[in-house]
């Protein structure tokens, strides 16, 4: 984990702390608010532990490449297919 990853995590925990503070000001000492504060405290502790003694990194698994042939595909396979999301309705296909 890089320093920027830790900084980003700390920033997110800080934003969460501010949000929970805002929720507390609206709902007071409700049990749900106390649980959120407890979860936040656990996140803070885990972030500190992760920064001070990170576990070994998991090696990244490289994915096998997907080969796409350069040859022209069979246009007949696409006849009658819907052109959804392209901004126009079904139309006769041209070659």
C-alpha positions in Angstrom: 0.0 0.0 0.0 1.5 3.3 -1.0 1.5 6.5 1.0 -1.1 8.0 -1.3 -3.4 5.0 -0.6 -3.1 5.6 3.1 -3.7 9.3 2.7 -6.8 8.6 0.6 -8.1 6.1 3.2 -7.5 8.7 6.0 -9.3 11.3 4.0 -12.3 9.0 3.5 -12.4 8.2 7.2 -12.2 11.9 8.0 -15.2 12.6 5.6 -17.1 9.8 7.3 -16.3 11.3 10.7 -17.8 14.6 9.6 -20.9 12.9 8.2 -21.5 11.0 11.4 -21.0 14.2 13.4 -23.7 15.8 11.3 -26.0 12.8 11.8 -25.4 13.0 15.6 -26.4 16.7 15.6 -29.7 15.7 14.0 -30.5 12.5 15.8 -28.6 12.8 19.1 -27.5 9.8 21.0 -29.7 7.2 19.2 -28.5 3.6 19.2 -27.9 3.7 15.4 -25.6 6.7 15.8 -23.6 5.1 18.5 -23.1 2.0 16.3 -21.9 4.2 13.5 -19.5 5.9 15.8 -18.3 2.5 17.0 -17.7 1.4 13.4 -15.9 4.6 12.7 -13.6 4.0 15.7 -12.9 0.5 14.4 -12.0 1.9 11.0 -9.6 4.4 12.6 -7.9 1.7 14.6 -7.6 -0.6 11.5 -6.2 2.2 9.4 -3.6 3.0 12.0 -2.6 -0.7 12.2 -2.5 -1.1 8.4 -0.2 1.9 8.1 2.1 0.8 10.9 2.4 -2.9 10.1 0.9 -3.7 6.7 0.2 -7.4 5.9 2.2 -8.9 3.0 0.8 -7.8 -0.4 -1.0 -10.3 -2.5 0.8 -10.8 -5.9 -1.3 -9.5 -8.8 -2.5 -12.2 -11.1 -1.9 -11.3 -14.7 -4.9 -12.2 -16.9 -4.4 -14.1 -20.1 -4.7 -11.8 -23.1 -7.9 -12.0 -25.2 -7.2 -12.2 -28.8 -9.6 -10.5 -31.3 -9.1 -11.6 -34.8 -8.5 -8.9 -37.5 -10.5 -10.8 -40.1 -13.9 -9.5 -41.1 -16.7 -11.0 -39.2 -19.8 -12.7 -40.7 -22.3 -9.8 -41.3 -25.1 -12.4 -41.5 -24.7 -13.0 -37.8 -25.8 -9.5 -37.1 -28.8 -9.2 -39.5 -31.9 -8.3 -37.5 -30.0 -7.4 -34.4 -31.2 -4.4 -32.5 -29.0 -1.3 -32.3 -29.8 -0.5 -28.7 -28.1 2.5 -27.2 -26.8 3.8 -30.5 -29.4 6.6 -30.9 -31.5 5.1 -33.7 -34.0 2.3 -34.2 -33.8 -0.8 -36.3 -32.9 -0.1 -39.9 -31.9 -2.2 -42.8 -28.2 -3.1 -42.5 -25.9 -2.1 -45.3 -22.6 -3.7 -46.2 
